[in-house]
Amino acid sequence: MPSDKREKLHAIHLLAQSLGNHWQGIEKTPRVCGGEACIAKTRIPVWVLVEARRLGYSDADLLTSYPTITATDLANAWVYAEAHPDEIELAIERNEVA
């Protein structure tokens, strides 16, 4: 199976698992990072990864910069961000440095 088809199937699988309020690999914990969606068992908010990607960081760059996360963590973050664009935009705006 070609790599792009495998990636699409993986994304669909992640999305299917994420139906409802349970997002695999993503946690929202009160009093941790302001309750923002984070990579599970870390304090790395999804919005930080999305903003870094927009600034030109590749997934490889992010994995190097955040050695405690995996490629699966990034895939979970991208699926979550795509499903919650308004939440991510608001978080980026709230945390923007003037």
C-alpha distances in whole Angstrom, upper triangle without the diagonal:
4,7,8,7,7,10,11,11,12,15,16,16,18,20,21,22,24,26,30,31,29,27,25,26,28,32,35,38,42,44,40,40,42,39,36,33,32,29,30,33,33,36,33,33,30,32,33,29,29,32,31,28,30,32,29,28,24,22,23,27,27,26,28,31,30,29,30,27,23,20,19,23,22,19,22,24,23,22,26,27,25,27,30,31,34,35,33,35,38,38,37,40,42,41,42,44,47
4,6,5,6,9,10,11,12,15,16,17,19,20,21,23,24,26,30,31,30,27,25,26,28,32,35,38,41,43,40,38,40,38,35,32,31,28,30,32,32,34,32,32,28,30,31,27,26,29,28,25,27,29,26,25,22,20,21,24,25,24,26,29,28,28,29,25,22,18,19,22,21,18,21,23,21,21,24,25,24,25,29,29,33,33,31,33,36,36,35,38,40,39,39,42,44
4,5,5,6,9,10,10,12,14,15,16,18,20,21,22,25,28,29,27,24,22,23,25,29,32,35,38,40,36,35,37,35,32,29,27,25,26,29,29,31,28,28,25,27,27,23,23,26,25,21,24,26,23,22,18,16,17,21,21,20,22,25,25,24,25,22,18,15,15,19,17,15,18,20,18,18,22,22,21,23,26,26,30,31,28,30,34,33,32,35,37,36,36,38,41
4,5,5,6,9,10,11,12,14,15,16,18,20,21,23,26,28,26,23,22,22,24,28,30,34,37,38,35,34,36,34,31,27,26,24,26,29,29,30,27,27,24,25,26,22,21,24,23,20,22,24,21,21,17,16,17,21,21,20,23,25,25,25,26,22,19,15,16,18,16,14,17,19,16,16,20,20,18,21,24,24,27,28,26,28,31,30,30,33,35,34,34,37,39
4,5,5,6,8,10,10,12,14,15,16,18,20,21,25,27,25,22,21,22,24,28,31,34,37,39,36,35,37,34,31,28,27,25,26,30,30,32,29,28,25,27,28,24,23,26,26,22,24,27,25,24,20,19,20,24,23,23,26,28,27,27,27,24,20,17,16,19,18,15,17,19,17,16,20,21,19,20,24,24,28,29,27,29,32,32,31,34,36,36,36,39,41
4,5,5,6,9,10,10,12,14,15,16,18,20,24,25,23,20,19,19,22,26,29,32,35,37,34,33,35,33,30,26,25,23,24,27,27,29,27,26,23,26,26,23,23,26,25,22,24,27,24,23,20,17,19,22,22,20,24,26,25,24,24,21,17,14,13,17,16,13,15,18,16,15,19,20,19,20,24,24,28,28,27,29,32,31,31,34,36,35,36,38,41
4,5,5,6,9,10,10,12,14,15,16,19,22,23,21,18,17,17,19,23,26,29,32,34,31,30,32,30,27,23,22,20,21,24,24,26,23,23,20,22,23,19,19,22,21,18,21,23,21,20,16,14,16,19,18,18,21,23,22,22,22,18,15,12,11,14,13,10,12,14,12,12,16,17,15,17,20,21,25,25,23,25,28,27,27,30,32,31,32,34,37
4,5,5,6,8,10,10,12,14,15,17,20,22,20,18,17,18,19,23,26,29,32,34,32,30,32,30,27,23,23,21,22,26,26,28,25,24,20,22,24,20,19,23,23,19,21,24,22,21,18,16,19,22,21,20,24,25,24,25,25,21,18,14,13,16,14,11,13,15,13,11,15,16,14,15,19,20,23,24,22,24,27,27,27,30,32,31,32,35,38
4,5,5,6,9,10,10,12,14,16,19,21,19,17,16,17,19,23,26,29,32,35,32,31,33,30,27,24,23,21,22,25,26,28,26,25,22,24,26,22,22,25,25,22,24,27,25,24,21,19,21,24,23,22,25,27,26,26,25,21,18,15,13,16,16,12,13,16,14,12,16,18,16,17,20,22,25,25,24,27,29,29,29,32,34,33,34,37,40
4,5,5,6,9,10,11,12,15,18,19,17,14,13,14,16,20,23,26,30,32,29,28,30,27,25,21,20,18,19,22,23,25,22,22,19,22,23,20,19,23,23,20,23,25,24,22,19,16,18,21,20,19,22,24,22,22,21,18,15,12,10,13,12,9,10,13,12,10,14,16,15,16,19,20,24,24,22,25,28,27,27,30,32,31,32,35,38
4,5,5,6,9,10,10,13,16,17,16,13,12,13,15,18,21,24,28,30,27,26,27,25,22,18,18,16,18,21,22,23,21,20,16,19,20,17,17,20,20,18,20,23,22,20,18,15,18,21,19,18,22,23,22,22,21,18,15,12,10,12,11,7,8,11,9,7,11,12,11,12,15,17,20,20,19,21,24,23,24,27,28,28,29,32,35
4,5,5,6,9,10,11,15,16,15,13,13,15,16,20,22,26,29,31,29,28,29,26,24,20,21,19,20,23,24,26,24,22,19,21,23,21,19,23,24,21,23,26,25,24,22,19,22,24,23,22,26,27,25,26,25,21,18,16,13,15,15,11,11,14,12,9,12,14,12,12,16,18,21,21,20,23,26,25,26,29,30,30,31,35,37
4,5,5,6,9,10,14,16,14,12,11,13,15,18,21,24,28,30,28,28,29,26,24,20,20,18,18,21,23,25,23,22,19,22,24,21,21,25,25,23,25,28,27,25,23,20,22,25,23,22,26,27,24,25,23,20,17,15,12,14,15,11,11,14,13,10,13,16,14,14,17,20,23,22,22,25,27,26,27,30,31,31,33,36,39
4,5,5,6,9,12,13,11,8,7,10,11,15,18,21,24,27,24,24,25,22,20,16,16,14,15,18,19,21,19,18,16,18,20,18,18,21,22,20,22,25,24,23,21,18,20,22,20,19,23,24,21,22,20,17,15,13,10,11,11,8,7,10,10,7,9,13,12,12,14,17,20,19,19,22,24,23,24,27,28,28,29,32,35
4,5,5,7,10,11,10,8,9,12,12,15,17,21,24,27,25,24,25,22,19,16,17,16,16,20,21,22,20,19,16,18,21,18,18,21,22,20,22,25,25,24,22,19,22,24,22,22,25,26,23,24,23,19,18,16,13,13,13,10,9,11,10,7,8,11,10,9,12,15,18,17,17,20,22,22,23,26,27,27,29,32,35
4,5,6,9,12,10,10,10,13,14,17,19,22,25,28,27,27,27,24,22,18,19,18,18,22,23,25,23,22,19,22,24,22,21,25,26,24,26,29,29,27,25,23,25,28,25,25,28,29,26,27,25,22,20,18,15,16,17,13,12,14,14,10,12,15,14,12,15,18,20,20,20,23,25,25,26,29,30,30,32,35,38
4,6,9,10,8,7,7,10,12,14,17,20,23,26,24,24,25,22,20,17,17,16,15,19,20,22,21,20,18,21,23,21,21,25,26,24,26,29,29,27,25,22,25,27,24,23,27,27,25,25,23,20,18,17,13,14,16,13,10,13,14,11,11,15,15,13,15,19,21,20,20,24,25,24,26,29,29,29,32,35,38
4,6,7,6,4,6,9,10,12,14,17,20,23,21,21,22,19,17,13,15,14,14,17,19,20,19,17,15,18,20,19,18,22,23,22,24,27,27,25,24,21,24,26,23,23,26,26,23,24,22,19,18,17,14,13,14,12,9,11,12,9,8,12,12,10,12,15,18,16,17,20,21,21,23,25,26,26,28,32,35
4,6,7,7,10,13,13,14,16,19,21,25,23,24,24,20,19,16,17,17,17,20,22,23,22,20,18,20,23,22,21,24,26,25,26,29,30,28,27,24,28,29,26,26,30,30,27,28,26,23,22,21,17,17,18,15,13,14,15,11,11,14,13,10,12,16,18,17,18,21,22,22,24,26,27,28,30,33,36
4,6,8,11,14,13,13,14,17,19,23,22,22,22,18,17,15,17,18,17,20,22,23,22,20,18,20,23,23,22,25,27,26,27,30,31,30,29,27,30,31,28,28,31,31,28,29,27,24,24,23,20,19,20,18,15,16,17,13,12,15,15,11,13,16,17,16,18,21,21,21,24,26,26,27,30,33,36
4,6,10,12,10,10,10,13,15,19,18,19,18,15,14,12,14,15,14,17,19,19,19,17,16,18,21,21,20,23,25,25,26,29,30,29,28,26,29,29,26,26,30,29,26,27,24,22,22,22,19,17,19,17,14,14,16,13,11,14,14,11,11,15,16,14,16,19,19,19,21,24,23,24,27,30,33
4,6,9,8,9,10,13,16,19,18,19,19,15,14,12,13,13,12,15,17,18,18,16,15,18,20,20,20,23,25,24,26,29,29,28,27,24,27,28,24,24,27,27,24,25,22,19,19,19,16,15,17,15,12,13,15,12,10,14,15,12,13,17,18,16,17,21,21,20,22,25,24,25,28,31,34
4,6,5,7,10,13,16,19,17,17,18,15,13,10,11,10,10,13,15,16,15,14,12,15,18,16,17,20,21,21,22,25,26,24,23,20,23,24,21,20,24,23,20,21,19,16,16,16,13,11,13,12,8,9,11,9,7,11,12,10,11,15,17,14,15,18,19,18,20,23,23,23,26,29,32
4,6,8,12,14,18,20,18,18,20,17,15,11,11,9,8,12,14,16,15,14,13,16,18,17,17,21,21,21,23,26,26,23,22,19,21,23,19,19,22,22,19,19,17,14,13,13,10,9,11,10,7,9,12,10,9,13,14,13,14,17,20,17,17,21,22,20,22,25,25,25,27,30,33
4,7,10,13,16,18,16,16,18,15,14,10,8,6,5,8,10,12,12,12,11,15,16,14,16,19,19,19,21,24,24,21,20,17,19,20,16,15,19,19,15,16,13,10,10,11,8,6,9,9,6,8,11,11,10,13,15,14,15,18,20,17,16,20,21,19,20,24,23,23,25,28,31
4,7,10,13,15,13,13,14,12,10,6,6,5,5,9,9,11,10,9,8,12,13,13,14,17,18,18,20,22,23,21,20,17,20,20,17,16,20,19,16,17,14,12,13,13,11,8,10,11,7,7,11,10,8,10,13,12,12,15,17,14,13,17,18,15,17,21,20,19,22,25,28
4,6,10,12,10,11,12,9,8,6,5,6,5,8,9,10,10,9,10,13,14,15,16,18,19,20,22,24,25,23,23,20,23,23,19,19,22,20,17,18,15,14,15,17,14,11,13,14,11,10,14,13,11,13,16,15,14,16,17,14,14,18,17,15,18,20,19,19,22,25,28
4,7,9,8,9,9,5,6,5,6,9,8,10,11,10,11,9,10,12,14,15,16,18,20,21,23,24,26,24,25,22,25,25,21,21,24,22,19,21,18,17,19,20,18,15,16,17,14,12,16,15,12,13,17,15,13,16,16,12,13,16,15,13,16,19,17,17,20,23,26
4,6,5,8,8,5,7,8,8,11,10,10,11,10,12,11,13,15,16,18,19,21,22,24,25,27,28,27,27,25,27,26,23,23,25,23,20,22,19,18,20,22,20,17,19,20,17,16,19,19,16,17,20,19,17,19,19,15,16,19,18,15,18,20,18,18,22,24,27
4,5,8,7,5,8,10,11,14,13,13,13,12,14,13,15,16,18,20,21,22,24,26,27,28,30,29,30,28,30,29,25,26,28,25,22,24,22,21,24,26,24,20,22,23,20,19,22,22,18,19,22,21,18,21,20,16,17,20,17,15,18,20,17,17,21,23,26
4,6,5,6,9,12,12,15,15,14,13,11,14,13,16,17,17,20,21,22,23,26,27,28,30,28,30,28,30,28,25,26,27,24,22,24,21,21,24,26,25,21,23,25,22,20,23,24,20,21,24,23,21,22,21,17,18,20,18,15,18,20,16,16,20,21,24
4,5,5,7,9,9,12,11,11,9,7,10,10,13,14,14,17,19,19,20,23,24,25,27,25,26,24,26,25,21,22,23,21,18,20,17,17,21,23,22,18,19,22,19,17,20,21,18,19,22,22,19,21,20,16,16,19,17,14,17,19,16,15,19,20,24
4,5,6,8,8,11,12,12,10,6,8,7,11,11,11,14,16,16,17,20,21,21,24,22,23,22,24,22,19,20,22,19,16,19,17,17,20,22,21,17,18,20,18,16,19,20,17,16,20,20,17,18,18,14,14,16,14,11,13,15,12,11,15,17,20
4,5,9,10,14,15,15,13,10,11,10,12,12,13,16,17,17,19,21,22,23,26,24,26,25,27,25,22,23,25,22,20,23,20,20,23,25,24,20,20,22,20,17,20,21,17,17,21,20,17,18,17,13,13,15,13,10,13,14,11,11,15,17,20
4,7,8,12,12,13,12,10,11,9,11,12,14,16,17,18,20,22,22,24,26,25,26,24,27,26,22,23,25,23,20,22,20,19,22,23,22,18,19,21,18,15,18,19,15,15,19,18,15,16,16,12,13,15,13,11,14,16,13,13,17,19,22
4,6,10,11,13,12,9,9,6,8,8,10,12,13,14,16,18,19,20,23,21,22,21,24,22,19,20,23,20,18,20,18,17,19,20,19,16,16,17,15,12,15,15,12,12,15,15,12,13,13,9,9,12,11,8,11,13,11,11,15,17,21
4,7,9,11,10,9,8,6,6,8,10,11,12,14,16,17,18,20,22,20,20,19,21,21,17,18,21,19,16,19,17,15,16,17,16,12,13,14,11,9,12,12,9,9,13,12,10,12,13,9,9,12,12,10,12,15,14,14,17,20,23
4,6,8,7,6,5,4,5,8,9,10,12,14,14,16,18,19,20,18,19,16,19,18,15,15,18,16,13,15,13,11,13,15,14,10,11,13,10,8,12,13,10,11,14,14,13,15,16,12,11,15,15,12,13,17,16,15,17,20,23
4,6,6,7,6,6,7,10,11,10,12,15,15,15,18,20,20,18,17,14,16,17,13,13,15,14,11,12,10,8,10,11,10,6,8,10,8,7,11,12,10,12,15,15,15,16,18,15,14,17,18,15,16,20,19,18,20,22,26
4,5,8,8,9,10,14,14,14,16,18,18,19,22,23,24,21,21,18,19,20,16,15,18,17,13,14,11,9,11,13,11,8,11,13,10,10,14,14,12,14,17,17,17,19,21,18,17,20,21,18,19,23,22,20,23,26,29
4,7,9,11,13,16,16,15,18,20,20,21,24,25,26,23,22,19,20,21,17,16,18,17,13,13,10,10,12,15,14,11,14,16,13,13,17,18,16,18,21,21,20,22,24,20,19,23,23,20,21,24,23,21,24,26,30
4,5,8,11,13,13,13,16,17,17,19,21,22,23,20,20,17,18,18,14,14,16,14,10,11,8,8,12,15,14,11,13,15,13,12,16,18,16,17,20,21,20,21,22,19,17,21,21,17,18,22,20,18,21,23,26
4,6,10,12,10,12,15,16,15,18,20,20,22,19,20,18,19,18,15,15,16,14,11,13,10,11,14,17,16,13,14,17,15,13,16,18,16,16,20,20,19,20,21,17,16,18,18,14,16,19,17,15,18,19,23
4,7,9,7,8,11,12,12,14,16,17,18,15,16,15,16,15,11,12,14,11,9,11,10,9,12,14,14,10,11,14,13,10,13,16,14,14,17,18,17,17,19,16,13,16,16,13,13,17,16,14,16,18,21
4,5,5,7,9,10,11,13,15,16,18,16,17,15,18,16,13,14,16,14,12,15,13,12,14,15,15,11,11,14,12,9,12,14,11,11,14,15,13,14,15,12,10,13,13,9,10,14,13,11,14,16,20
4,5,5,6,9,10,11,13,14,16,14,15,13,16,15,12,14,16,14,12,15,14,12,13,14,13,10,9,11,9,6,8,10,8,7,11,12,10,11,13,10,8,11,12,9,10,14,14,12,15,17,21
4,5,5,6,8,10,10,12,14,14,15,14,17,16,13,15,18,15,14,17,17,15,17,16,16,13,12,13,12,9,10,12,10,8,11,13,10,10,11,9,5,8,9,6,6,10,11,9,11,14,17
4,5,5,6,9,10,11,13,11,13,13,15,13,10,13,15,12,11,15,15,13,15,16,16,13,11,14,14,10,11,14,13,11,14,16,14,13,14,12,9,11,12,9,8,11,12,9,11,13,16
4,5,5,6,9,10,11,9,10,9,12,11,7,10,12,10,10,13,13,11,13,12,13,11,8,11,11,8,9,12,11,10,13,15,14,13,15,14,10,12,14,12,10,14,15,13,14,16,19
4,5,5,6,9,10,9,11,10,14,13,10,13,16,14,13,17,17,14,15,14,15,13,10,11,12,8,8,11,10,7,10,13,12,10,13,12,8,9,12,10,9,12,14,13,13,16,19
4,5,5,6,9,9,11,12,15,13,11,15,16,14,14,18,18,16,18,17,18,16,13,15,15,12,11,15,14,11,13,16,14,12,14,13,9,9,12,10,7,10,12,11,10,12,15
4,5,5,7,6,8,10,12,9,8,12,13,11,12,15,16,15,16,15,17,15,12,15,16,12,12,16,16,13,15,18,17,15,17,16,13,13,15,13,11,14,15,13,12,14,17
4,5,5,5,6,8,11,9,8,12,13,12,13,16,17,15,15,14,16,14,11,13,14,11,10,14,14,12,13,17,16,14,17,17,13,13,16,15,12,16,18,16,15,17,20
4,5,7,9,11,14,12,12,15,17,15,16,20,21,19,19,17,19,18,14,15,17,14,12,15,16,12,13,17,16,13,16,16,12,12,15,14,11,14,16,15,14,16,18
4,6,9,12,14,11,11,15,16,14,16,19,21,19,20,19,21,19,16,18,19,16,15,19,19,16,17,20,19,17,19,19,15,14,17,16,12,15,17,15,13,14,16
4,6,10,11,9,10,14,14,13,16,18,21,19,19,17,20,19,15,17,19,16,15,19,19,17,18,21,21,19,21,21,17,17,20,19,16,18,21,18,17,18,20
4,7,8,6,7,10,10,10,12,15,17,15,15,14,17,16,12,15,17,15,14,17,18,16,18,21,21,19,22,21,17,18,21,19,16,19,21,18,18,19,21
4,5,5,6,9,10,10,12,14,16,14,13,11,14,14,11,13,15,14,12,16,18,16,17,20,21,20,23,22,18,20,23,21,18,22,24,21,21,22,25
4,5,5,6,9,10,10,12,13,11,10,8,11,11,7,9,12,11,11,14,16,15,16,19,20,19,22,21,18,20,23,21,19,22,24,22,22,23,26
4,5,5,6,9,10,10,13,11,10,9,12,12,10,12,15,14,14,17,19,18,20,23,23,23,26,25,21,23,26,24,22,25,27,24,24,25,28
4,5,5,6,8,10,13,12,12,11,15,14,11,14,17,15,15,19,20,19,20,23,23,23,25,24,20,22,24,22,20,23,24,22,21,22,25
4,5,5,6,8,10,9,9,9,12,11,9,12,14,12,13,16,17,16,18,21,21,20,23,21,18,19,22,19,17,21,22,19,19,21,24
4,6,5,6,8,6,7,7,11,10,8,12,14,13,14,17,18,17,20,22,22,22,25,23,20,22,24,22,20,24,25,22,23,24,27
4,6,5,9,9,10,11,14,13,12,15,17,16,17,20,21,21,23,25,25,25,28,26,23,24,26,24,22,25,26,23,23,24,27
4,6,9,9,11,13,15,14,12,16,17,15,17,20,20,19,22,25,24,24,26,24,20,22,24,21,19,22,23,20,20,20,24
4,6,6,9,11,13,11,10,14,15,13,15,18,18,18,21,23,22,23,25,22,19,22,23,20,19,22,22,19,20,21,25
4,6,8,10,13,11,12,15,16,15,17,20,20,21,23,25,25,25,28,25,23,25,26,23,22,26,26,23,24,25,29
4,7,10,12,10,11,14,15,14,17,19,19,20,23,24,24,25,27,24,22,25,26,22,22,26,25,23,24,25,29
4,7,8,6,8,11,11,11,13,15,15,16,19,21,21,22,24,22,19,22,24,21,20,24,24,22,23,25,29
4,5,5,7,9,10,11,13,14,15,17,19,20,21,22,25,23,20,23,25,23,22,26,27,24,26,28,31
4,5,5,6,9,10,11,12,14,15,17,19,20,21,24,22,20,23,25,23,22,26,27,25,26,28,31
4,5,5,6,9,10,11,12,14,15,17,18,20,23,21,19,22,24,22,22,26,27,25,27,29,33
4,5,5,6,9,10,11,12,14,15,16,18,21,19,16,20,22,19,19,23,23,22,24,26,29
4,5,5,6,9,10,10,12,14,15,16,19,17,15,18,20,18,17,21,22,20,22,24,27
4,5,5,6,9,10,11,12,14,15,19,18,15,18,21,19,19,23,24,23,24,27,30
4,6,5,6,9,10,11,12,14,17,16,14,17,19,18,18,22,22,22,23,26,29
4,6,5,6,9,10,10,12,14,13,11,14,16,14,15,18,19,18,20,22,26
4,5,5,6,9,10,10,14,13,11,13,16,15,15,18,20,19,20,23,26
4,5,5,6,9,10,14,13,12,15,17,16,17,20,21,21,23,26,29
4,5,5,6,8,11,10,9,13,14,13,15,18,19,19,20,24,27
4,5,5,6,9,8,6,9,12,11,12,15,16,16,17,21,23
4,6,6,9,10,9,11,14,14,14,17,19,19,20,24,26
4,6,9,9,10,12,14,14,16,18,19,20,22,25,27
4,6,5,6,9,10,11,13,15,16,17,18,22,24
4,6,5,6,9,10,11,12,14,15,16,20,22
4,5,5,6,9,10,11,12,14,15,19,21
4,6,5,6,9,10,11,12,14,18,20
4,5,5,6,9,10,11,12,16,18
4,5,5,6,9,10,10,14,16
4,5,5,6,9,10,14,15
4,5,5,6,8,12,14
4,5,5,6,10,12
4,5,5,9,10
4,6,9,11
4,6,9
4,6
4
